[in-house]
Amino acid sequence: MQVVVQRVNRAAVAVDGAVVGEVGLGLMVLVGVGHASTEQDAVWLASKTEGLRIFGDDEGLMNLSVDEVGGSVLAISQFTLYGDASKGRRPSFRHAAEPERGEALYHAYCDALTVPVARGVFGAVMTIDMEAHGPVTILLRRER
């Protein structure tokens, strides 16, 4: 399982033009689930995500977590994180989990977060609008 964490001033996700999730200051997280991903991976990644000290303190140093700044998380499922374009030009997604398992582990990740969380719609075509802060982008993985 892997997640891409981006520090944002604001982020929103829409389906068919209607906003389905949005946050102010916080994190926008793209969540990818692979064949070997487990619920333990989802819980571990959620804890790691909200514990990341990537927000500035009074001295401008990255010493604060999303919880410490009163932020929230916008989590969006992203099976294409498992895209493999090592051969040819069309990516293969054979390493991504099948949809039913992917959806269950995406929700397990979201449910394990202890900060406020907004969600995209699993399997939907979504439009993301965000204002990155920094930018700060961190890739977290837990693979077996």
DSSP file (Angstrom, degrees, kcal/mol; ACC not computed):
  #  RESIDUE AA STRUCTURE BP1 BP2  ACC     N-H-->O    O-->H-N    N-H-->O    O-->H-N    TCO  KAPPA ALPHA  PHI   PSI    X-CA   Y-CA   Z-CA
    1    1 A M              0   0    0      0, 0.0   141,-2.8     0, 0.0     2,-0.3   0.000 360.0 360.0 360.0 145.3    0.0    0.0    0.0
    2    2 A Q  E     -AB  32 141A   0     30,-2.3    30,-3.3   139,-0.2     2,-0.4  -0.996 360.0-164.6-146.7 151.0    1.3    3.5   -0.7
    3    3 A V  E     -AB  31 140A   0    137,-2.8   137,-2.8    -2,-0.3     2,-0.6  -0.986  14.5-145.0-135.0 145.9    0.1    7.0   -0.2
    4    4 A V  E     -AB  30 139A   0     26,-2.2    26,-2.3    -2,-0.4     2,-0.5  -0.961  22.3-159.9-108.5 119.1    1.2   10.4   -1.7
    5    5 A V  E     -AB  29 138A   0    133,-3.4   133,-2.7    -2,-0.6     2,-0.4  -0.877   9.5-175.8-106.5 125.2    0.8   13.1    1.0
    6    6 A Q  E     -AB  28 137A   0     22,-2.4    22,-2.7    -2,-0.5     2,-0.4  -0.982  23.5-132.3-123.1 130.0    0.7   16.7   -0.1
    7    7 A R  E     -A   27   0A   0    129,-2.2   126,-2.8    -2,-0.4   129,-0.4  -0.653  37.2-177.5 -77.7 130.2    0.5   19.6    2.4
    8    8 A V  E     -AB  26 132A   0     18,-2.8    18,-2.3    -2,-0.4   124,-0.2  -0.924  43.2-150.7-132.7 153.1   -2.2   22.0    1.3
    9    9 A N  E    S-     0   0A   0    122,-3.0     2,-0.3     1,-0.4   123,-0.1   0.747  95.1 -14.4 -81.8 -31.8   -3.8   25.3    2.2
   10   10 A R  E     - B   0 131A   0    121,-0.9   121,-2.8    16,-0.1    -1,-0.4  -0.958  65.2-177.2-164.7 154.2   -7.1   23.9    0.8
   11   11 A A  E     -CB  23 130A   0     12,-2.2    12,-2.7    -2,-0.3     2,-0.3  -0.975   0.9-177.3-156.6 147.1   -8.2   21.0   -1.4
   12   12 A A  E     -CB  22 129A   0    117,-2.7   117,-2.8    -2,-0.3     2,-0.4  -0.990  11.0-154.5-144.5 150.8  -11.5   19.8   -2.9
   13   13 A V  E     -CB  21 128A   0      8,-2.8     7,-2.8    -2,-0.3     8,-1.4  -0.992  14.1-168.7-128.2 136.5  -12.6   16.9   -4.9
   14   14 A A  E     -CB  19 127A   0    113,-2.6   113,-2.4    -2,-0.4     2,-0.4  -0.920  13.2-158.4-126.2 149.9  -15.7   16.8   -7.2
   15   15 A V  E >  S-CB  18 126A   0      3,-2.4     3,-1.9    -2,-0.3   111,-0.1  -0.998  85.5 -10.7-124.9 125.0  -17.6   14.2   -9.1
   16   16 A D  T 3  S-     0   0    0    109,-0.5    -1,-0.1    -2,-0.4     3,-0.1   0.863 131.6 -54.3  52.7  39.2  -19.7   15.3  -12.1
   17   17 A G  T 3  S+     0   0    0      1,-0.2     2,-0.5    -3,-0.0    -1,-0.3   0.354 115.2 112.8  82.3  -6.1  -19.2   18.9  -11.0
   18   18 A A  E <  S-C   15   0A   0     -3,-1.9    -3,-2.4     2,-0.0     2,-0.3  -0.880  70.2-123.1-104.2 126.4  -20.4   18.5   -7.4
   19   19 A V  E     +C   14   0A   0     -2,-0.5    -5,-0.3    -5,-0.3     3,-0.1  -0.490  32.0 173.7 -66.9 127.3  -17.9   18.8   -4.6
   20   20 A V  E     +     0   0A   0     -7,-2.8    99,-0.4     1,-0.4     2,-0.3   0.534  66.1  13.6-111.6 -13.1  -18.0   15.6   -2.5
   21   21 A G  E     +C   13   0A   0     -8,-1.4    -8,-2.8    97,-0.1    -1,-0.4  -0.941  63.4 166.2-162.3 139.8  -15.1   16.4   -0.2
   22   22 A E  E     -C   12   0A   0     -2,-0.3     2,-0.3   -10,-0.2   -10,-0.2  -0.993   8.2-173.1-156.0 153.1  -13.1   19.4    0.8
   23   23 A V  E     -C   11   0A   0    -12,-2.7   -12,-2.2    -2,-0.3     3,-0.1  -0.948  14.2-146.7-139.0 159.3  -10.6   20.6    3.5
   24   24 A G  S    S+     0   0    0      1,-0.4    48,-0.1    -2,-0.3    -1,-0.1   0.282  78.4   1.8 -91.6-132.8   -8.9   23.8    4.5
   25   25 A L  S    S+     0   0    0    -15,-0.1    47,-1.4    45,-0.1    -1,-0.4  -0.300 107.2  67.7 -54.6 131.0   -5.4   23.6    5.9
   26   26 A G  E    S-Ad   8  72A   0    -18,-2.3   -18,-2.8    45,-0.3     2,-0.4  -0.960  81.8 -38.3 161.6-140.1   -4.2   20.1    6.0
   27   27 A L  E     -Ad   7  73A   0     45,-2.5    47,-2.9    -2,-0.3     2,-0.5  -0.965  26.5-153.5-129.0 139.4   -3.2   17.2    3.8
   28   28 A M  E     -Ad   6  74A   0    -22,-2.7   -22,-2.4    -2,-0.4     2,-0.5  -0.974  25.5-167.3-106.5 126.3   -4.4   15.9    0.5
   29   29 A V  E     -Ad   5  75A   0     45,-3.2    47,-3.0    -2,-0.5     2,-0.5  -0.961  16.8-155.4-123.5 124.9   -3.6   12.2    0.3
   30   30 A L  E     -Ad   4  76A   0    -26,-2.3   -26,-2.2    -2,-0.5     2,-0.6  -0.874  20.5-154.0 -94.1 126.0   -3.7    9.9   -2.7
   31   31 A V  E     -Ad   3  77A   0     45,-2.9    47,-3.2    -2,-0.5     2,-0.4  -0.902  12.4-174.2-112.9 118.3   -4.2    6.3   -1.6
   32   32 A G  E     -A    2   0A   0    -30,-3.3   -30,-2.3    -2,-0.6     2,-0.5  -0.924   6.2-160.7-113.1 136.8   -3.1    3.3   -3.6
   33   33 A V        -     0   0    0     -2,-0.4    64,-2.7   -32,-0.2     2,-0.2  -0.961   7.6-165.0-119.5 129.1   -3.8   -0.3   -2.7
   34   34 A G  B >   -F   96   0B   0     -2,-0.5     3,-1.2    62,-0.3    62,-0.2  -0.524  38.3 -95.9-104.8 174.9   -1.8   -3.2   -4.1
   35   35 A H  T 3  S+     0   0    0     60,-1.6    61,-0.1     1,-0.3    63,-0.1   0.853 123.8  44.6 -57.8 -37.8   -2.4   -7.0   -4.2
   36   36 A A  T 3  S+     0   0    0     59,-0.2    -1,-0.3     2,-0.0    59,-0.0   0.454  85.8 122.3 -90.0  -0.1   -0.3   -7.6   -1.1
   37   37 A S    <   -     0   0    0     -3,-1.2     2,-0.3     4,-0.1   106,-0.1  -0.302  41.9-167.4 -66.1 146.6   -1.7   -4.7    0.9
   38   38 A T     >  -     0   0    0      1,-0.1     4,-1.8    67,-0.1     5,-0.1  -0.798  37.9-105.7-128.4 169.3   -3.4   -5.5    4.3
   39   39 A E  H  > S+     0   0    0     -2,-0.3     4,-2.4     1,-0.2     5,-0.2   0.859 121.5  58.1 -63.0 -34.9   -5.6   -3.8    6.8
   40   40 A Q  H  > S+     0   0    0      1,-0.2     4,-2.5     2,-0.2    -1,-0.2   0.880 104.2  51.8 -62.4 -37.2   -2.5   -3.5    9.1
   41   41 A D  H  > S+     0   0    0      2,-0.2     4,-2.8     1,-0.2     5,-0.2   0.916 108.7  50.9 -62.8 -42.8   -0.8   -1.6    6.3
   42   42 A A  H  X S+     0   0    0     -4,-1.8     4,-2.1     1,-0.2    -2,-0.2   0.921 112.6  45.1 -62.1 -44.9   -3.7    0.8    6.1
   43   43 A V  H  X S+     0   0    0     -4,-2.4     4,-2.2     2,-0.2    -1,-0.2   0.914 114.0  49.3 -66.0 -43.3   -3.7    1.4    9.8
   44   44 A W  H  X S+     0   0    0     -4,-2.5     4,-2.5     1,-0.2    -2,-0.2   0.925 112.4  47.7 -61.9 -45.4    0.1    1.9    9.9
   45   45 A L  H  X S+     0   0    0     -4,-2.8     4,-2.8     2,-0.2    -1,-0.2   0.874 109.7  53.1 -65.9 -37.0    0.0    4.3    7.0
   46   46 A A  H  X S+     0   0    0     -4,-2.1     4,-2.3    -5,-0.2     5,-0.2   0.935 111.7  45.7 -62.2 -45.6   -2.9    6.3    8.5
   47   47 A S  H  X S+     0   0    0     -4,-2.2     4,-1.2     1,-0.2    -2,-0.2   0.913 114.4  48.1 -63.2 -42.9   -0.9    6.7   11.7
   48   48 A K  H  X S+     0   0    0     -4,-2.5     4,-0.8    -5,-0.2    -2,-0.2   0.906 110.6  52.8 -64.3 -42.0    2.3    7.6    9.8
   49   49 A T  H >< S+     0   0    0     -4,-2.8     3,-1.0     1,-0.2    17,-0.3   0.955 112.7  41.4 -59.2 -53.2    0.3   10.2    7.7
   50   50 A E  H 3< S+     0   0    0     -4,-2.3    17,-0.7     1,-0.2    16,-0.4   0.674 113.7  54.8 -75.5 -13.9   -1.2   12.1   10.6
   51   51 A G  H 3< S+     0   0    0     -4,-1.2    -1,-0.2    -5,-0.2    -2,-0.2   0.567  76.6 120.3 -91.4  -9.2    2.1   11.9   12.6
   52   52 A L    <<  -     0   0    0     -3,-1.0     2,-1.3    -4,-0.8    14,-0.4  -0.339  59.5-143.4 -58.2 127.9    4.2   13.5    9.8
   53   53 A R        +     0   0    0      1,-0.2    12,-0.3    12,-0.2    -1,-0.1  -0.686  55.8 128.0 -94.3  83.2    5.8   16.7   11.1
   54   54 A I        +     0   0    0     -2,-1.3     2,-0.4    10,-0.8    -1,-0.2   0.233  41.9  91.8-124.7  12.2    5.6   18.7    7.9
   55   55 A F  E    S-G   64   0C   0      9,-2.4     9,-2.4    -3,-0.2     8,-1.4  -0.859  80.4-103.8-108.3 147.1    3.9   21.9    9.1
   56   56 A G  E     -G   62   0C   0     -2,-0.4     6,-0.2     6,-0.2     2,-0.1  -0.383  27.9-151.4 -72.7 140.8    5.8   24.9   10.3
   57   57 A D    >   -     0   0    0      4,-2.1     3,-1.9    -2,-0.1    -1,-0.1  -0.187  49.2 -72.5 -90.7-167.5    6.2   25.8   13.9
   58   58 A D  T 3  S+     0   0    0      1,-0.3    -2,-0.1     2,-0.1    -1,-0.0   0.725 137.1  48.8 -62.9 -21.1    6.6   29.4   15.3
   59   59 A E  T 3  S-     0   0    0      2,-0.2    -1,-0.3     0, 0.0     3,-0.1   0.352 120.2-108.3 -98.9   4.6   10.2   29.4   13.9
   60   60 A G  S <  S+     0   0    0     -3,-1.9     2,-0.3     1,-0.3    -2,-0.1   0.564  74.7 136.4  81.9   8.5    9.1   28.1   10.5
   61   61 A L        -     0   0    0      1,-0.1    -4,-2.1    -6,-0.0     2,-1.7  -0.660  67.3-110.1 -89.1 145.6   10.6   24.7   11.0
   62   62 A M  E    S+G   56   0C   0     -2,-0.3    -6,-0.2    -6,-0.2    -9,-0.1  -0.568  75.2 123.6 -75.8  89.9    8.7   21.6   10.0
   63   63 A N  E     +     0   0C   0     -2,-1.7     2,-0.4    -8,-1.4    -1,-0.2   0.361  46.6  83.0-128.2  -0.8    7.9   20.3   13.5
   64   64 A L  E     -G   55   0C   0     -9,-2.4    -9,-2.4    -3,-0.2   -10,-0.8  -0.854  62.0-139.5-117.9 146.3    4.1   20.1   13.6
   65   65 A S     >  -     0   0    0     -2,-0.4     4,-1.2   -12,-0.3     6,-0.2  -0.410  35.9-100.5 -90.6 171.7    1.7   17.4   12.5
   66   66 A V  T  4>S+     0   0    0    -14,-0.4     5,-2.9   -16,-0.4     3,-0.3   0.872 125.1  51.5 -60.1 -38.2   -1.7   17.9   10.8
   67   67 A D  T >45S+     0   0    0    -17,-0.7     3,-1.5     1,-0.2    -1,-0.2   0.909 105.4  54.9 -64.8 -42.5   -3.4   17.3   14.2
   68   68 A E  T 345S+     0   0    0      1,-0.3    -1,-0.2     2,-0.1    -2,-0.2   0.745 110.1  46.0 -66.5 -23.6   -1.2   19.9   15.9
   69   69 A V  T 3<5S-     0   0    0     -4,-1.2    -1,-0.3    -3,-0.3    -2,-0.2   0.356 116.4-112.5 -98.6   6.1   -2.1   22.6   13.4
   70   70 A G  T < 5 +     0   0    0     -3,-1.5    -3,-0.2    -4,-0.2    -2,-0.1   0.783  69.2 145.6  71.5  26.6   -5.8   21.8   13.6
   71   71 A G      < -     0   0    0     -5,-2.9   -45,-0.3    -6,-0.2     2,-0.3  -0.196  35.9-144.0 -90.1-177.4   -5.9   20.5   10.0
   72   72 A S  E     -d   26   0A   0    -47,-1.4   -45,-2.5    43,-0.1     2,-0.4  -0.833  13.4-114.0-140.0 176.1   -7.7   17.7    8.3
   73   73 A V  E     -de  27 117A   0     43,-2.5    45,-3.0    -2,-0.3     2,-0.6  -0.951   7.5-159.1-122.3 134.2   -7.2   15.2    5.5
   74   74 A L  E     -de  28 118A   0    -47,-2.9   -45,-3.2    -2,-0.4     2,-0.5  -0.961  21.8-164.8-105.8 111.7   -8.7   14.8    2.1
   75   75 A A  E     -de  29 119A   0     43,-2.7    45,-1.9    -2,-0.6     2,-0.4  -0.864   8.2-177.2-104.9 128.9   -8.2   11.2    1.1
   76   76 A I  E     -d   30   0A   0    -47,-3.0   -45,-2.9    -2,-0.5     2,-0.1  -0.988  27.4-121.7-128.8 127.1   -8.7   10.1   -2.5
   77   77 A S  E     +d   31   0A   0     -2,-0.4   -45,-0.2   -47,-0.2     2,-0.1  -0.419  31.7 178.5 -67.0 142.3   -8.4    6.6   -3.9
   78   78 A Q    >   +     0   0    0    -47,-3.2     3,-1.9    -2,-0.1     4,-0.2  -0.588  16.4 172.5-150.9  78.3   -5.8    6.4   -6.6
   79   79 A F  G >  S+     0   0    0      1,-0.3     3,-2.1     2,-0.2    -1,-0.1   0.753  74.5  76.7 -62.0 -22.3   -5.2    2.9   -8.1
   80   80 A T  G >  S+     0   0    0      1,-0.3     3,-1.9     2,-0.2    -1,-0.3   0.591  71.4  82.0 -69.0  -7.7   -2.9    4.5  -10.7
   81   81 A L  G <  S+     0   0    0     -3,-1.9    -1,-0.3     1,-0.3    -2,-0.2   0.746  91.1  53.9 -62.7 -20.5   -0.2    4.7   -8.1
   82   82 A Y  G <  S+     0   0    0     -3,-2.1    13,-0.6    -4,-0.2    -1,-0.3   0.177  81.1 132.0 -97.7  16.2    0.4    1.1   -9.0
   83   83 A G    <   -     0   0    0     -3,-1.9     2,-0.6    10,-0.1    10,-0.2  -0.486  42.8-157.1 -68.9 136.6    0.8    1.9  -12.7
   84   84 A D  B     +H   92   0D   0      8,-2.6     8,-2.4    -2,-0.2     3,-0.2  -0.954  22.8 165.7-119.6 111.0    3.8    0.2  -14.3
   85   85 A A        +     0   0    0     -2,-0.6    -1,-0.1     6,-0.2    -2,-0.0  -0.026  40.1 116.6-112.3  28.3    5.1    1.9  -17.4
   86   86 A S  S    S+     0   0    0      1,-0.1     2,-0.4     6,-0.1    -1,-0.1   0.763  77.6  44.3 -69.9 -23.5    8.5    0.1  -17.6
   87   87 A K  S    S-     0   0    0     -3,-0.2     3,-0.2     3,-0.1    -1,-0.1  -0.984 119.3 -22.4-122.9 131.0    7.5   -1.5  -20.9
   88   88 A G  S    S-     0   0    0     -2,-0.4     0, 0.0     1,-0.2     0, 0.0  -0.209  86.1 -76.1  70.6-162.6    5.9    0.3  -23.7
   89   89 A R  S    S+     0   0    0      2,-0.1    -1,-0.2     1,-0.1    -4,-0.0   0.567 105.4  80.2-113.1 -15.5    3.9    3.5  -23.3
   90   90 A R  S    S-     0   0    0     -3,-0.2    -3,-0.1    -6,-0.0    -1,-0.1  -0.853  81.4-126.6 -97.2 120.5    0.6    2.3  -21.9
   91   91 A P        -     0   0    0      0, 0.0     2,-0.4     0, 0.0    -6,-0.2  -0.316  14.5-138.8 -66.2 146.8    0.9    1.6  -18.1
   92   92 A S  B     -H   84   0D   0     -8,-2.4    -8,-2.6     1,-0.1     3,-0.2  -0.849   9.9-165.3-100.4 141.7   -0.1   -1.7  -16.7
   93   93 A F    >   +     0   0    0     -2,-0.4     3,-1.5   -10,-0.2   -10,-0.1  -0.011  49.8 122.8-114.3  28.1   -2.1   -1.8  -13.5
   94   94 A R  T 3  S+     0   0    0      1,-0.3    -1,-0.1   -10,-0.1   -11,-0.1   0.677  70.9  57.6 -66.0 -17.8   -1.6   -5.5  -12.7
   95   95 A H  T 3  S+     0   0    0    -13,-0.6   -60,-1.6    -3,-0.2    -1,-0.3   0.585  86.3  98.0 -88.9 -10.3   -0.1   -4.6   -9.4
   96   96 A A  B <  S-F   34   0B   0     -3,-1.5   -62,-0.3   -62,-0.2   -17,-0.1  -0.499  83.5-105.8 -76.4 146.6   -3.1   -2.7   -8.2
   97   97 A A        -     0   0    0    -64,-2.7   -64,-0.1    -2,-0.2   -62,-0.1  -0.315  41.8 -93.4 -66.7 154.0   -5.6   -4.5   -6.0
   98   98 A E     >  -     0   0    0      1,-0.1     4,-2.8   -63,-0.1     3,-0.4  -0.353  46.4-102.0 -63.8 153.4   -8.9   -5.6   -7.4
   99   99 A P  H  > S+     0   0    0      0, 0.0     4,-2.9     0, 0.0     5,-0.2   0.836 117.8  52.0 -52.2 -44.9  -11.7   -3.0   -6.9
  100  100 A E  H  > S+     0   0    0      1,-0.2     4,-1.9     2,-0.2     5,-0.1   0.931 116.3  40.3 -61.2 -44.9  -13.5   -4.7   -4.0
  101  101 A R  H  > S+     0   0    0     -3,-0.4     4,-2.3     2,-0.2     5,-0.2   0.902 114.6  53.6 -68.8 -41.8  -10.3   -5.1   -2.0
  102  102 A G  H  X S+     0   0    0     -4,-2.8     4,-2.3     1,-0.2    -2,-0.2   0.917 109.7  47.8 -58.6 -44.7   -9.0   -1.7   -3.0
  103  103 A E  H  X S+     0   0    0     -4,-2.9     4,-2.4    -5,-0.2    -1,-0.2   0.917 110.7  50.9 -65.0 -42.8  -12.2    0.0   -1.8
  104  104 A A  H  X S+     0   0    0     -4,-1.9     4,-1.9    -5,-0.2    -1,-0.2   0.910 114.3  43.1 -61.9 -42.6  -12.2   -1.9    1.6
  105  105 A L  H  X S+     0   0    0     -4,-2.3     4,-2.2     2,-0.2    -1,-0.2   0.831 110.2  56.1 -76.7 -30.9   -8.5   -1.0    2.3
  106  106 A Y  H  X S+     0   0    0     -4,-2.3     4,-2.3    -5,-0.2    -2,-0.2   0.944 111.9  43.8 -60.0 -47.6   -9.0    2.6    1.2
  107  107 A H  H  X S+     0   0    0     -4,-2.4     4,-3.0     1,-0.2    -2,-0.2   0.855 109.8  56.1 -67.9 -34.1  -11.9    2.9    3.7
  108  108 A A  H  X S+     0   0    0     -4,-1.9     4,-1.5    -5,-0.2    -1,-0.2   0.910 108.3  48.8 -62.2 -41.1   -9.8    1.2    6.3
  109  109 A Y  H  X S+     0   0    0     -4,-2.2     4,-0.8     2,-0.2     3,-0.4   0.957 114.0  45.2 -60.8 -51.2   -7.1    3.8    5.9
  110  110 A C  H >< S+     0   0    0     -4,-2.3     3,-0.9     1,-0.2    -2,-0.2   0.906 112.2  51.5 -60.4 -43.1   -9.7    6.6    6.1
  111  111 A D  H 3< S+     0   0    0     -4,-3.0    -1,-0.2     1,-0.2    -2,-0.2   0.780 104.6  57.8 -66.4 -27.1  -11.4    5.1    9.2
  112  112 A A  H 3< S+     0   0    0     -4,-1.5    -1,-0.2    -3,-0.4    -2,-0.2   0.653  83.3 100.7 -79.8 -15.4   -8.0    4.7   11.0
  113  113 A L    <<  -     0   0    0     -3,-0.9     4,-0.1    -4,-0.8   -66,-0.1  -0.485  56.3-162.8 -69.3 139.5   -7.3    8.5   10.7
  114  114 A T        +     0   0    0    -68,-0.2    -1,-0.1    -2,-0.2     3,-0.1   0.454  68.3  76.8-103.5  -2.6   -8.0   10.3   14.0
  115  115 A V  S    S-     0   0    0      1,-0.1   -43,-0.1     0, 0.0   -48,-0.1  -0.605 105.0 -73.3 -95.7 164.5   -8.1   13.8   12.5
  116  116 A P        -     0   0    0      0, 0.0   -43,-2.5     0, 0.0     2,-0.4  -0.341  57.7-164.7 -58.1 138.2  -11.1   15.0   10.5
  117  117 A V  E     -e   73   0A   0    -45,-0.2     2,-0.3    -4,-0.1   -43,-0.2  -0.990  16.5-167.0-133.2 135.1  -11.2   13.3    7.1
  118  118 A A  E     -e   74   0A   0    -45,-3.0   -43,-2.7    -2,-0.4     2,-0.3  -0.864  20.4-150.7-111.6 153.4  -13.0   14.1    3.9
  119  119 A R  E     -e   75   0A   0    -99,-0.4   -43,-0.2    -2,-0.3  -106,-0.1  -0.893  12.1-137.1-128.8 153.0  -13.2   11.5    1.1
  120  120 A G        -     0   0    0    -45,-1.9     2,-0.6    -2,-0.3   -45,-0.1  -0.164  45.8 -89.4 -81.9-169.1  -13.4   11.2   -2.6
  121  121 A V    >   -     0   0    0    -44,-0.1     3,-2.0    -2,-0.1  -100,-0.0  -0.944  42.0-119.1-111.5 117.0  -15.7    8.6   -4.2
  122  122 A F  T 3  S+     0   0    0     -2,-0.6     3,-0.1     1,-0.3   -19,-0.0  -0.274  94.1   6.0 -56.9 130.7  -14.0    5.2   -4.8
  123  123 A G  T 3  S+     0   0    0      1,-0.3    -1,-0.3   -46,-0.0     2,-0.1   0.342 101.1 123.0  81.5  -6.8  -13.9    4.3   -8.5
  124  124 A A  S <  S-     0   0    0     -3,-2.0     2,-0.7     1,-0.1    -1,-0.3  -0.477  71.8-110.6 -85.1 157.4  -15.4    7.6   -9.7
  125  125 A V        -     0   0    0     -2,-0.1  -109,-0.5    -3,-0.1     2,-0.3  -0.812  50.2-169.7 -82.0 119.3  -13.8   10.0  -12.2
  126  126 A M  E     -B   15   0A   0     -2,-0.7     2,-0.5  -111,-0.1  -111,-0.2  -0.815  24.8-144.6-119.1 152.7  -12.9   12.9  -10.0
  127  127 A T  E     -B   14   0A   0   -113,-2.4  -113,-2.6    -2,-0.3     2,-0.5  -0.972  19.7-156.2-113.5 127.9  -11.7   16.4  -10.4
  128  128 A I  E     -B   13   0A   0     -2,-0.5     2,-0.5  -115,-0.2  -115,-0.2  -0.897  11.2-175.0-110.3 132.1   -9.2   17.7   -7.8
  129  129 A D  E     +B   12   0A   0   -117,-2.8  -117,-2.7    -2,-0.5     2,-0.3  -0.991  21.8 156.6-122.4 120.9   -8.7   21.4   -7.0
  130  130 A M  E     -B   11   0A   0     -2,-0.5     2,-0.6  -119,-0.3  -119,-0.2  -0.986  40.5-143.5-146.4 155.6   -6.0   22.2   -4.5
  131  131 A E  E     -B   10   0A   0   -121,-2.8  -122,-3.0    -2,-0.3  -121,-0.9  -0.930  29.9-146.8-117.0 103.1   -3.6   24.8   -3.4
  132  132 A A  E     -B    8   0A   0     -2,-0.6     2,-0.6  -124,-0.2  -124,-0.3  -0.360   4.3-143.2 -68.3 148.2   -0.4   23.2   -2.4
  133  133 A H  E    S-     0   0A   0   -126,-2.8     3,-0.5     3,-0.2  -126,-0.2  -0.954  73.1 -18.9-116.7 113.0    1.6   24.7    0.4
  134  134 A G  E    S-     0   0A   0     -2,-0.6     2,-0.1     1,-0.3  -126,-0.1  -0.662  98.7 -96.7 129.1 -77.3    5.4   24.6    0.0
  135  135 A P  E     +     0   0A   0      0, 0.0     2,-0.4     0, 0.0    -1,-0.3   0.561  67.1 171.8 -74.8 149.9    5.0   22.5   -2.0
  136  136 A V  E     +     0   0A   0     -3,-0.5  -129,-2.2  -129,-0.4     2,-0.4  -0.990   1.0 171.8-126.2 120.3    5.7   19.6    0.3
  137  137 A T  E     -B    6   0A   0     -2,-0.4     2,-0.4  -131,-0.2  -131,-0.2  -0.995   6.2-175.8-133.6 126.4    5.0   16.1   -1.1
  138  138 A I  E     -B    5   0A   0   -133,-2.7  -133,-3.4    -2,-0.4     2,-0.5  -0.973  15.2-147.9-125.8 135.4    5.9   12.9    0.7
  139  139 A L  E     -B    4   0A   0     -2,-0.4     2,-0.4  -135,-0.2  -135,-0.2  -0.907  16.5-172.0-101.9 124.3    5.6    9.3   -0.5
  140  140 A L  E     +B    3   0A   0   -137,-2.8  -137,-2.8    -2,-0.5     2,-0.4  -0.961   6.2 180.0-116.7 134.3    4.8    6.7    2.1
  141  141 A R  E     -B    2   0A   0     -2,-0.4     2,-0.3  -139,-0.2  -139,-0.2  -0.966  21.5-176.7-132.6 148.5    4.9    3.0    1.4
  142  142 A R        +     0   0    0   -141,-2.8     2,-0.3    -2,-0.4   -97,-0.1  -0.773  26.6 162.0-141.2  96.5    4.3   -0.2    3.3
  143  143 A E              0   0    0     -2,-0.3    -2,-0.1     1,-0.1  -106,-0.0  -0.844 360.0 360.0-116.6 150.4    4.9   -3.1    1.0
  144  144 A R              0   0    0     -2,-0.3    -1,-0.1     0, 0.0  -107,-0.0   0.345 360.0 360.0-120.1 360.0    5.6   -6.8    1.9
